[in-house]
């Protein structure tokens, strides 16, 4: 087997923790106990879902998460209307407050 093929397979195969020759020895038994206790402490089951922290993350989780909706489109249209009116007021309407064209 070539070096490249062995290297590719080595990532799929977990490291050898116990060898048949070292199981009966006392020093390896203590090592095996440490290895077993390490793996016993690892969490089991599904990883819990992370809670969104910031404003943007909460918005994204609410509207783009498990139940996506079209509300962001309505929010975008509403925001563009507000920004458009504010610009129109600033550049045009405010000059007509006290006198006409």
C-alpha positions in Angstrom: 0.0 0.0 0.0 1.4 3.4 -0.9 2.2 6.1 1.5 -0.6 8.3 0.2 -3.2 5.6 0.6 -2.1 4.8 4.1 -2.1 8.5 5.0 -5.7 8.8 3.7 -6.9 5.8 5.7 -5.1 6.9 8.8 -7.6 9.8 9.3 -10.5 7.3 9.2 -9.1 4.9 11.7 -8.9 6.1 15.3 -5.5 6.0 17.1 -4.6 2.7 18.7 -5.2 3.2 22.4 -4.7 -0.4 23.5 -2.5 -3.0 22.0 -3.0 -6.7 22.8 0.5 -7.0 24.2 0.0 -4.2 26.7 -3.4 -5.0 28.2 -2.1 -7.5 30.8 0.8 -5.3 32.1 0.2 -3.2 35.2 1.6 0.0 33.8 -0.6 -0.2 30.8 -3.6 -1.0 32.9 -3.2 2.3 34.7 -2.9 4.0 31.3 -6.0 2.3 30.1 -7.8 3.5 33.2 -6.9 7.1 32.4 -8.1 6.6 28.8 -11.4 5.1 29.9 -12.0 7.8 32.5 -11.3 10.4 29.8 -13.8 8.9 27.4 -16.4 8.5 30.2 -16.3 12.3 30.9 -17.1 13.2 27.3 -20.7 14.4 26.7 -23.2 12.1 25.1 -26.1 12.7 22.8 -26.9 15.7 20.6 -25.2 19.0 21.2 -27.7 21.5 22.6 -28.7 24.3 20.3 -26.9 27.5 20.9 -29.0 30.5 21.9 -28.5 33.6 19.7 -26.8 36.5 21.5 -26.9 39.6 19.5 -29.8 41.5 17.8 -28.9 40.3 14.3 -28.5 36.7 15.5 -31.9 36.8 17.2 -33.5 38.2 14.1 -31.8 35.7 11.9 -32.9 32.8 14.2 -36.5 34.0 14.3 -37.1 34.6 10.6 -34.5 32.5 8.8 -34.2 29.6 11.2 -36.4 26.5 11.5 -39.5 28.2 10.2 -38.5 30.8 7.6 -41.0 33.4 6.6 -41.4 36.4 4.2 -41.5 38.9 7.0 -37.9 40.1 6.3 -39.1 41.2 2.8 -41.9 43.2 4.4 -39.4 44.7 6.9 -37.1 45.7 4.0 -39.9 47.3 2.1 -41.0 49.2 5.2 -37.5 50.4 6.0 -37.0 51.6 2.4 -40.3 53.5 2.6 -39.2 55.2 5.9 -35.7 56.0 4.6 -37.2 57.3 1.3 -39.7 59.5 3.1 -37.0 60.9 5.4 -34.8 61.7 2.4 -37.6 63.3 0.5 -38.5 65.4 3.6 -34.9 66.5 4.1 -34.3 67.4 0.5 -37.7 68.7 -0.6 -40.5 69.0 2.0 -38.7 71.0 4.6 -38.3 73.9 2.2 -42.1 74.1 1.8 -42.9 74.3 5.5 -43.3 78.1 5.7 -43.4 79.2 2.1 -44.5 77.7 -1.2 -42.6 77.3 -4.5 
